[in-house]
Amino acid sequence: EPFVPQKGNKVTWYCCGPTVYDASHMGHARSYISFDILRRILRDYFKYDVLYCMNITDIDDKIIKRARQNFLLDQYREKQPKPAEILQDVLRAGVPFQEQLASTTDPDKKQMLERLDAAVTSALQPLQGAVESKAADEVLQALAQVLLEKSKDLLSDWLDKQSGSEVTENSIFSVLPKYWEGEFHKDMEALSVLPADVLTRVSEYVPEIVEFVRKIISNGYGYESNGSVYFDTQKFDSSPQHYYAKLVPEAVGDQKALQEGEGDLSISADRLSEKKSQNDFALWKASKPGEPSWESPWGKGRPGWHIECSAMAGSILGESMDIHGGGFDLRFPHHDNELAQSEAFFENDYWVRYFLHTGHLTIAGCKMSKSLKNFITIKDALAKNTARQLRLAFLMHSWKDTLDYSSNTMESAVQYEKFMNEFFLNVKDILRAPTDLTGRFEKWEAAEVELNNR
């Protein structure tokens, strides 16, 4: 498609930034280096004036759950439980974990849980043996610490189920994203990714998000239910000027994708029953015990996942932007829901002119994700290769195709870098060589004339 910005030379670009609850990984590098290359080409080669806006998601179900778990695990450690207590607690935590393992059907998720199970078992047995044989205290302590470290995911999940609802202090939920946001910026700098012109954080835009939701309701496309607010997809889709799920129409009704979009804390049976249609999605979620909350006309709550991007991008870039970027997996439900609620707010059908979706990154052929705990962090990748080599690896593939991060891929990039370096060394060598000034001027043959004309 030909790229034609709306306002002459000016290009407005919104990019979905990271959800900051863990280390940035090579999947992030895939997106942000690809966008950095495209942005530099638009700016430096085509001479566009690009305004690049990116968000940081620092309120989200995953962040809330992880922050709560970290807080409860820290509390648990501070109590300095005895080795026998740690052993008992891990055995107790193992019961619901084994049930979860048995009922998981997703092969990637099952593999991740099996790896965790094996790690816990390998640390559990030595401690059990030492307790039974009444080993020396320092031996027990050392083995207990190993078990605590190996089973922290299992244990923190168990502690969260027991006491998560008692964690209510908003500040507990801001420590984790603040730390990981800082690490993300350091990683981007190490990769030579240009910083955004405007960076928006969800936590700083709650008043704008509340206003955004209020207007969607007054325009007739949202409804309040039990302290939460939902987007009415049927009402929107039946309006003559609107169309729901423009990007992936065939995904409408995909409950697995929708529930992943709503988040783990928001898909309980009572939550699902609050909606007029199962395809409706949350704009504002009533906060349950153990979740941060902000005041709103519908009671204390927090923003839905999709609404944050619409409110922040709308605040900075207005009713229509030229480019919206994000990973391929964000097309549905995230970007389709963003489009719907933004066009419901602005009452238009052109909120985004062009979408850029970067391809997936696999590791030696396997899907990579934070939730599956099989990711390679940017720091790990930079310990093996330079930022330039990573960039060359990405440049050797189309930005929208799946890229496999493996030793072969990186070896090709290293060889290509070597080839480029040698080429420029040859050029420098020729430029440095002393020249015969009169010999510089030779007769133009047909080839020289044609080259000059070109």
C-alpha positions as CSV (number, residue, x, y, z in Angstrom):
1,E,0.0,0.0,0.0
2,P,1.3,3.5,-0.8
3,F,2.1,5.4,2.4
4,V,0.4,8.8,2.5
5,P,0.5,10.7,5.8
6,Q,-2.6,12.8,6.6
7,K,-0.7,16.0,7.2
8,G,1.9,16.5,4.5
9,N,5.4,15.7,5.9
10,K,4.2,15.0,9.5
11,V,3.8,11.3,10.6
12,T,2.1,10.4,13.9
13,W,3.0,6.9,15.1
14,Y,1.8,5.1,18.2
15,C,3.5,1.9,19.4
16,C,2.3,-0.6,21.9
17,G,5.0,-0.7,24.6
18,P,5.9,-3.4,27.1
19,T,3.9,-4.7,30.0
20,V,6.6,-4.2,32.7
21,Y,6.5,-7.2,35.1
22,D,9.6,-9.1,34.1
23,A,12.9,-8.7,32.1
24,S,12.7,-7.6,28.5
25,H,13.3,-10.5,26.1
26,M,14.2,-11.1,22.5
27,G,10.6,-10.9,21.5
28,H,10.6,-7.3,22.6
29,A,13.9,-6.7,20.8
30,R,12.3,-8.2,17.6
31,S,9.5,-5.5,17.7
32,Y,11.4,-2.5,18.9
33,I,14.5,-2.9,16.7
34,S,12.2,-3.5,13.7
35,F,10.3,-0.4,14.4
36,D,13.5,1.5,15.1
37,I,14.8,0.6,11.6
38,L,11.5,1.6,10.0
39,R,11.4,4.8,12.0
40,R,15.0,5.8,11.1
41,I,14.2,5.1,7.4
42,L,11.1,7.3,7.5
43,R,13.0,10.1,9.3
44,D,16.5,9.9,7.8
45,Y,15.9,8.6,4.2
46,F,12.4,9.9,3.4
47,K,12.9,13.0,5.6
48,Y,9.5,12.7,7.4
49,D,8.9,14.5,10.6
50,V,7.9,11.6,12.8
51,L,6.2,12.0,16.2
52,Y,6.7,8.6,17.9
53,C,4.6,7.9,21.0
54,M,4.9,4.7,23.0
55,N,3.1,3.5,26.1
56,I,4.3,1.6,29.2
57,T,1.6,-0.7,30.6
58,D,2.1,-0.5,34.4
59,I,-1.4,-1.5,35.5
60,D,-2.4,-5.0,34.4
61,D,-3.6,-8.4,35.7
62,K,-0.1,-9.9,35.2
63,I,1.6,-7.0,37.1
64,I,-1.0,-7.1,39.9
65,K,-0.6,-10.9,40.4
66,R,3.3,-10.8,40.2
67,A,3.5,-7.8,42.5
68,R,1.3,-9.5,45.1
69,Q,3.2,-12.8,44.8
70,N,6.6,-11.1,45.2
71,F,5.3,-9.1,48.3
72,L,3.9,-12.3,50.0
73,L,7.0,-14.3,49.2
74,D,9.2,-11.5,50.7
75,Q,7.0,-11.5,53.8
76,Y,7.3,-15.3,54.0
77,R,11.1,-15.1,53.8
78,E,11.3,-12.4,56.4
79,K,9.7,-14.7,58.9
80,Q,12.7,-17.0,58.5
81,P,10.7,-20.3,58.5
82,K,12.5,-23.4,59.7
83,P,13.6,-26.1,57.1
84,A,10.8,-28.4,58.3
85,E,8.2,-25.7,57.8
86,I,9.5,-24.8,54.3
87,L,9.3,-28.5,53.4
88,Q,5.7,-28.8,54.7
89,D,4.6,-25.6,52.9
90,V,6.1,-26.7,49.6
91,L,4.3,-30.1,49.9
92,R,1.0,-28.3,50.6
93,A,1.6,-25.9,47.7
94,G,2.3,-28.9,45.5
95,V,-1.3,-30.3,45.8
96,P,-3.1,-27.5,43.8
97,F,-0.1,-27.4,41.5
98,Q,-0.4,-31.1,40.6
99,E,-4.1,-30.6,39.9
100,Q,-3.2,-27.7,37.6
101,L,-0.6,-29.8,35.9
102,A,-3.0,-32.6,35.3
103,S,-5.7,-30.4,33.9
104,T,-3.5,-28.3,31.5
105,T,-4.0,-29.2,27.9
106,D,-1.9,-26.5,26.1
107,P,1.3,-28.4,25.2
108,D,3.6,-25.4,25.7
109,K,2.1,-24.5,29.1
110,K,2.2,-28.2,30.1
111,Q,5.9,-28.4,29.2
112,M,6.7,-25.3,31.3
113,L,4.8,-26.7,34.3
114,E,6.6,-30.1,33.9
115,R,10.0,-28.3,34.0
116,L,9.0,-26.5,37.2
117,D,7.7,-29.8,38.7
118,A,11.1,-31.5,37.9
119,A,13.1,-28.6,39.4
120,V,11.0,-28.6,42.6
121,T,11.2,-32.4,43.0
122,S,15.0,-32.4,42.6
123,A,15.3,-29.9,45.5
124,L,12.6,-31.5,47.6
125,Q,14.0,-35.1,47.9
126,P,17.4,-34.1,49.4
127,L,15.7,-32.0,52.1
128,Q,13.2,-34.8,52.9
129,G,16.0,-37.3,53.2
130,A,18.0,-34.9,55.4
131,V,15.0,-34.2,57.7
132,E,14.3,-37.9,58.1
133,S,18.0,-38.7,58.9
134,K,18.1,-35.7,61.4
135,A,21.0,-34.1,59.6
136,A,23.0,-31.1,61.1
137,D,21.2,-27.8,61.2
138,E,23.5,-26.1,58.7
139,V,22.9,-28.9,56.2
140,L,19.2,-28.5,56.6
141,Q,19.3,-24.7,56.2
142,A,21.4,-25.0,53.0
143,L,19.0,-27.6,51.5
144,A,15.9,-25.6,52.6
145,Q,17.2,-22.4,50.9
146,V,17.8,-24.4,47.6
147,L,14.2,-25.7,47.8
148,L,12.8,-22.2,48.6
149,E,14.6,-20.8,45.5
150,K,13.5,-23.7,43.2
151,S,9.9,-23.6,44.3
152,K,9.4,-19.9,44.6
153,D,6.8,-19.8,41.7
154,L,4.9,-22.7,43.2
155,L,5.0,-21.2,46.7
156,S,4.2,-17.6,45.7
157,D,1.1,-18.8,43.8
158,W,0.0,-20.8,46.8
159,L,0.5,-17.9,49.2
160,D,-1.3,-15.6,46.7
161,K,-4.4,-17.9,46.7
162,Q,-4.4,-17.9,50.5
163,S,-3.6,-14.2,51.3
164,G,-3.6,-12.3,48.0
165,S,-6.9,-10.5,48.8
166,E,-5.3,-8.9,51.9
167,V,-2.7,-7.0,49.8
168,T,-4.4,-3.6,49.2
169,E,-1.8,-0.9,49.4
170,N,-1.6,0.8,45.9
171,S,2.2,1.4,46.3
172,I,2.9,-2.3,46.4
173,F,1.7,-2.6,42.9
174,S,3.9,0.3,41.6
175,V,7.3,-0.9,42.8
176,L,7.5,-3.9,40.4
177,P,6.6,-2.0,37.2
178,K,8.9,1.0,38.1
179,Y,11.8,-1.4,38.4
180,W,11.2,-3.3,35.2
181,E,10.5,-0.1,33.2
182,G,13.9,1.2,34.2
183,E,15.5,-2.1,33.0
184,F,13.5,-1.9,29.7
185,H,14.9,1.5,29.0
186,K,18.5,0.3,29.7
187,D,18.0,-2.6,27.4
188,M,16.7,-0.4,24.6
189,E,19.6,2.0,25.0
190,A,22.0,-1.0,24.8
191,L,20.3,-2.0,21.5
192,S,20.7,1.5,20.1
193,V,16.9,1.9,19.8
194,L,16.0,5.6,19.7
195,P,13.9,6.6,22.7
196,A,10.2,7.6,22.1
197,D,9.3,11.2,21.6
198,V,6.4,10.8,24.0
199,L,6.2,8.0,26.6
200,T,2.8,7.5,28.3
201,R,2.2,5.3,31.5
202,V,-1.2,3.9,32.3
203,S,-0.8,4.9,36.0
204,E,-0.5,8.6,34.9
205,Y,-3.6,8.5,32.6
206,V,-6.3,7.1,34.9
207,P,-8.4,10.4,34.8
208,E,-8.2,10.5,31.0
209,I,-9.2,6.8,30.9
210,V,-12.2,7.5,33.1
211,E,-13.3,10.3,30.8
212,F,-12.8,8.1,27.8
213,V,-15.1,5.4,29.2
214,R,-17.7,8.0,30.3
215,K,-17.9,9.3,26.7
216,I,-18.2,5.8,25.2
217,I,-21.2,5.2,27.5
218,S,-22.8,8.5,26.6
219,N,-22.3,7.7,22.8
220,G,-24.3,4.5,23.4
221,Y,-21.5,1.9,23.1
222,G,-20.8,1.0,26.7
223,Y,-22.8,-0.2,29.7
224,E,-22.2,-0.4,33.5
225,S,-22.6,-3.8,35.2
226,N,-21.9,-4.5,38.8
227,G,-19.3,-1.6,39.1
228,S,-17.5,-2.6,35.9
229,V,-18.1,-1.1,32.4
230,Y,-18.2,-3.2,29.3
231,F,-18.1,-2.4,25.6
232,D,-21.2,-3.4,23.7
233,T,-19.8,-5.1,20.6
234,Q,-23.2,-5.9,19.1
235,K,-24.4,-2.3,19.4
236,F,-21.2,-1.1,17.8
237,D,-21.2,-3.7,15.0
238,S,-24.9,-3.0,14.1
239,S,-24.2,0.7,13.6
240,P,-24.0,1.6,9.9
241,Q,-20.7,3.6,10.2
242,H,-18.9,1.0,12.4
243,Y,-17.5,-2.5,11.9
244,Y,-16.2,-4.7,14.8
245,A,-12.9,-6.7,14.4
246,K,-11.6,-5.0,11.2
247,L,-8.2,-6.7,11.5
248,V,-9.2,-10.3,12.3
249,P,-13.0,-10.7,11.7
250,E,-12.7,-14.5,11.8
251,A,-11.5,-14.3,15.5
252,V,-14.9,-12.9,16.8
253,G,-16.1,-15.4,19.4
254,D,-12.6,-16.8,20.0
255,Q,-13.2,-17.1,23.8
256,K,-9.6,-18.2,24.5
257,A,-8.1,-15.1,22.8
258,L,-10.7,-12.9,24.5
259,Q,-10.1,-14.3,28.0
260,E,-6.3,-13.9,27.5
261,G,-7.1,-10.3,26.6
262,E,-9.2,-9.8,29.7
263,G,-6.5,-11.2,32.0
264,D,-6.3,-14.0,34.6
265,L,-7.9,-12.0,37.4
266,S,-10.9,-11.0,35.2
267,I,-12.3,-14.3,33.9
268,S,-14.1,-15.7,36.9
269,A,-17.6,-17.0,36.3
270,D,-19.3,-14.0,38.1
271,R,-17.3,-11.6,35.9
272,L,-18.2,-13.4,32.7
273,S,-21.9,-13.4,33.7
274,E,-21.9,-9.5,34.0
275,K,-21.7,-9.1,30.2
276,K,-24.6,-8.8,27.7
277,S,-22.6,-10.9,25.2
278,Q,-19.6,-13.1,25.7
279,N,-17.8,-11.0,23.0
280,D,-18.1,-7.8,25.1
281,F,-14.9,-6.7,26.8
282,A,-14.1,-4.7,29.9
283,L,-13.4,-0.9,29.6
284,W,-13.3,-0.5,33.4
285,K,-13.0,-3.3,36.0
286,A,-14.4,-3.1,39.5
287,S,-11.5,-3.8,41.8
288,K,-11.6,-7.0,43.9
289,P,-9.8,-7.4,47.2
290,G,-6.1,-7.6,46.6
291,E,-6.1,-5.3,43.6
292,P,-5.1,-1.6,43.3
293,S,-8.1,0.8,42.7
294,W,-8.9,4.3,41.6
295,E,-12.1,6.4,42.1
296,S,-14.6,6.5,39.2
297,P,-18.3,7.2,38.7
298,W,-18.9,3.5,38.8
299,G,-17.1,2.9,42.1
300,K,-13.5,1.9,42.8
301,G,-11.8,0.1,40.0
302,R,-9.0,0.0,37.5
303,P,-8.7,0.3,33.7
304,G,-9.3,-2.5,31.3
305,W,-6.3,-3.6,29.2
306,H,-7.4,-2.3,25.7
307,I,-8.8,1.1,26.9
308,E,-5.4,2.4,28.1
309,C,-3.9,2.6,24.6
310,S,-7.0,4.3,23.2
311,A,-7.0,7.0,25.9
312,M,-3.3,7.6,25.8
313,A,-2.9,7.6,22.0
314,G,-6.1,9.7,21.7
315,S,-4.7,12.3,24.3
316,I,-1.5,12.7,22.4
317,L,-2.3,12.1,18.7
318,G,-6.0,13.0,18.5
319,E,-8.8,11.4,16.6
320,S,-6.6,9.8,13.9
321,M,-3.0,8.6,13.6
322,D,-0.9,7.6,10.6
323,I,0.8,4.4,12.0
324,H,0.0,2.1,14.9
325,G,2.6,-0.6,15.6
326,G,2.7,-3.7,17.8
327,G,3.5,-7.4,17.7
328,F,1.6,-9.8,15.4
329,D,-0.2,-11.4,18.4
330,L,-1.8,-8.1,19.4
331,R,-4.1,-7.9,16.3
332,F,-7.0,-9.6,18.1
333,P,-8.3,-8.9,20.6
334,H,-6.1,-5.9,21.6
335,H,-5.9,-3.8,18.4
336,D,-9.4,-4.8,17.2
337,N,-10.8,-3.7,20.6
338,E,-8.7,-0.5,20.6
339,L,-10.1,0.4,17.2
340,A,-13.7,-0.3,18.2
341,Q,-13.6,1.8,21.4
342,S,-11.6,4.6,19.9
343,E,-14.0,4.9,16.9
344,A,-16.9,4.7,19.3
345,F,-15.3,7.6,21.3
346,F,-14.4,9.8,18.3
347,E,-17.5,8.7,16.3
348,N,-15.3,8.0,13.2
349,D,-14.0,5.0,11.2
350,Y,-10.4,6.1,10.6
351,W,-8.6,6.1,13.9
352,V,-5.6,4.3,12.5
353,R,-4.5,4.7,8.8
354,Y,-1.8,2.0,8.8
355,F,-1.0,-0.9,11.1
356,L,2.5,-2.4,11.4
357,H,2.6,-5.8,13.0
358,T,6.0,-7.4,13.6
359,G,6.5,-11.1,13.1
360,H,6.9,-13.6,15.9
361,L,10.3,-14.6,17.3
362,T,10.9,-18.3,17.9
363,I,13.9,-19.8,19.7
364,A,15.3,-22.8,17.8
365,G,11.8,-23.3,16.4
366,C,9.8,-23.0,19.7
367,K,7.4,-20.3,20.6
368,M,8.8,-17.9,23.2
369,S,6.8,-16.0,25.9
370,K,7.2,-14.6,29.4
371,S,4.3,-16.6,30.7
372,L,5.9,-19.9,29.4
373,K,9.2,-18.9,31.1
374,N,11.2,-19.9,28.1
375,F,12.5,-16.6,27.0
376,I,16.0,-15.3,26.4
377,T,16.5,-11.9,27.9
378,I,18.0,-9.0,26.0
379,K,20.9,-9.0,28.5
380,D,21.6,-12.7,27.8
381,A,21.5,-12.1,24.0
382,L,23.9,-9.1,24.3
383,A,26.3,-11.2,26.3
384,K,26.7,-13.4,23.2
385,N,26.4,-10.9,20.4
386,T,26.7,-7.2,19.8
387,A,23.7,-4.9,19.3
388,R,24.8,-4.4,15.7
389,Q,24.9,-8.2,15.1
390,L,21.4,-8.5,16.5
391,R,20.2,-5.6,14.2
392,L,21.8,-7.2,11.2
393,A,20.1,-10.6,12.0
394,F,16.8,-8.8,12.0
395,L,17.6,-6.9,8.8
396,M,18.3,-10.2,7.0
397,H,14.6,-11.1,7.5
398,S,11.5,-9.2,6.7
399,W,10.2,-7.3,9.8
400,K,6.8,-8.9,9.4
401,D,7.9,-12.6,9.1
402,T,8.6,-15.0,11.9
403,L,12.2,-14.9,12.8
404,D,14.0,-17.9,14.4
405,Y,16.6,-16.8,16.9
406,S,19.2,-19.6,16.8
407,S,23.0,-20.0,16.6
408,N,22.6,-20.4,12.7
409,T,20.8,-17.0,12.5
410,M,23.4,-15.3,14.5
411,E,26.3,-16.9,12.7
412,S,24.9,-15.5,9.4
413,A,24.7,-12.1,10.9
414,V,28.3,-12.3,12.2
415,Q,29.5,-13.4,8.8
416,Y,27.6,-10.5,7.1
417,E,29.1,-8.0,9.6
418,K,32.5,-9.4,8.8
419,F,31.8,-9.0,5.0
420,M,30.7,-5.4,5.5
421,N,33.7,-4.5,7.7
422,E,36.1,-5.9,5.1
423,F,34.4,-4.1,2.3
424,F,34.8,-0.7,4.1
425,L,38.4,-1.5,5.0
426,N,39.0,-2.0,1.3
427,V,37.3,1.3,0.5
428,K,39.4,3.1,3.1
429,D,42.6,1.4,1.8
430,I,41.9,2.6,-1.8
431,L,41.0,6.1,-0.5
432,R,44.3,6.3,1.4
433,A,46.5,5.2,-1.5
434,P,48.6,8.0,-3.1
435,T,47.1,8.9,-6.5
436,D,48.5,10.1,-9.8
437,L,46.4,13.3,-10.3
438,T,46.7,13.4,-14.1
439,G,45.8,9.8,-14.3
440,R,42.5,10.5,-12.5
441,F,41.0,12.0,-15.7
442,E,40.3,9.3,-18.2
443,K,38.1,9.3,-21.3
444,W,34.4,8.6,-20.7
445,E,33.3,5.5,-22.5
446,A,29.7,4.4,-22.9
447,A,29.6,2.8,-19.4
448,E,30.7,6.1,-17.7
449,V,28.1,8.1,-19.7
450,E,25.3,5.7,-18.8
451,L,26.3,5.6,-15.1
452,N,26.3,9.4,-15.0
453,N,22.9,9.6,-16.7
454,R,21.5,7.1,-14.2
